[in-house]
C-alpha cells in the first residue's frame, strides 16, 4: 500500500513540475529592445526596456520582470544617485544594462540584460 501512495505522490509532483520545466526548455526567447518614452506607460510590454527622459538625458528605465511574475522593475539612471544603471552600448536597438539587476523582494530574480538577451545569474 505504501508503494502505491509513493507512486501517486511521485506522479502528482511530476504533474506540478512538468509544466514549469517544459516552459523553461521550450518557451520563446524574447529579444529585449530599448524604447524611448517621456514617461513610463501604465502597461509595460515584455521585451521592452523603457527609457524615460528627454533627448539622451534619461532619468530612469523600466521593464517587466523576465521571470514571468509580471512585476515592474524600475531602475535609476541619474549619475548622481546610487544605485544607478547605464546603457554602455547606447540607447538604440538591443538593450544592454549595467550592472546586473537583482530583485531583493518578490521573485528575487538576478540577471543581466546583454545584447537584447537575459542572462540569468
C-alpha positions in Angstrom: 0.0 0.0 0.0 2.9 2.4 0.8 4.3 1.8 -2.7 1.0 2.8 -4.3 0.9 6.1 -2.2 4.5 6.8 -3.0 3.8 6.3 -6.7 0.7 8.6 -6.6 2.8 11.2 -4.8 5.5 11.0 -7.4 3.0 11.4 -10.2 1.4 14.4 -8.5 4.8 16.0 -8.0 5.7 15.4 -11.6 2.5 16.9 -12.9 3.2 20.0 -10.9 6.9 20.3 -12.0 6.5 19.2 -15.6 4.8 22.5 -17.0 7.5 24.6 -15.3 10.3 22.5 -16.8 8.6 22.4 -20.2 8.2 26.3 -20.3 11.8 26.8 -19.4 13.0 24.5 -22.1 10.7 25.4 -25.0 9.4 28.9 -24.3 10.0 31.6 -26.9 13.0 33.8 -26.1 12.3 37.5 -26.2 14.7 39.9 -27.6 14.8 43.0 -25.3 14.9 46.3 -27.0 15.1 49.9 -25.8 12.1 52.1 -26.3 12.3 55.9 -25.6 9.4 57.5 -23.8 8.8 60.7 -21.9 7.2 58.9 -19.0 6.7 55.2 -18.3 3.5 53.7 -19.7 0.8 52.2 -17.4 1.1 48.8 -19.1 4.6 47.6 -19.9 5.2 45.2 -22.7 7.5 42.2 -22.3 10.7 42.5 -24.4 10.9 46.3 -23.9 13.2 48.3 -21.7 11.5 51.8 -21.5 13.9 54.7 -21.1 12.3 57.8 -19.7 13.8 61.2 -20.2 14.5 63.8 -22.9 16.9 63.5 -25.8 19.8 61.4 -24.4 19.3 62.5 -20.8 17.4 59.6 -19.3 16.5 59.5 -15.6 15.1 56.0 -15.5 14.5 52.7 -17.1 11.5 50.3 -16.6 10.8 46.8 -17.7 8.7 43.8 -16.7 10.5 41.1 -14.7 11.6 38.5 -17.2 10.9 35.6 -14.8 7.3 35.7 -15.7 5.9 37.2 -12.4 5.0 40.4 -14.5 6.2 42.7 -11.7 7.5 46.1 -12.9 11.2 46.8 -12.4 12.2 50.5 -12.3 15.9 51.4 -12.5 17.6 54.7 -11.7 19.8 56.2 -14.4 20.7 59.5 -12.8 24.5 59.8 -12.4 24.4 61.5 -9.0 22.1 58.9 -7.3 23.1 55.4 -6.2 22.4 52.7 -7.2 22.3 53.5 -10.9 22.3 51.7 -14.1 23.7 52.6 -17.5 23.5 51.6 -21.1 27.1 51.1 -22.2 26.3 50.4 -25.9 24.0 53.4 -26.4 20.2 53.7 -26.2 19.1 52.4 -29.6 18.4 48.9 -30.7 19.1 45.9 -28.5 19.1 46.5 -24.7 22.2 46.3 -22.6 22.2 47.5 -19.0 24.9 47.5 -16.4 25.3 46.3 -13.7 23.1 43.3 -13.1 19.5 43.6 -11.9 18.8 41.8 -8.6 15.3 41.9 -7.2 15.6 41.8 -3.4 11.9 41.1 -2.9 9.2 39.2 -4.7 10.6 36.6 -7.1 14.2 37.6 -6.2 15.4 37.3 -9.8 19.0 38.1 -10.6 20.0 38.6 -14.2 21.9 40.7 -16.7 20.4 42.4 -19.8 23.1 42.0 -22.5 22.6 42.5 -26.2 18.9 42.0 -26.0 19.1 38.7 -24.1 18.5 37.9 -20.4 21.5 36.1 -18.8 20.5 34.6 -15.5 22.9 34.6 -12.6 
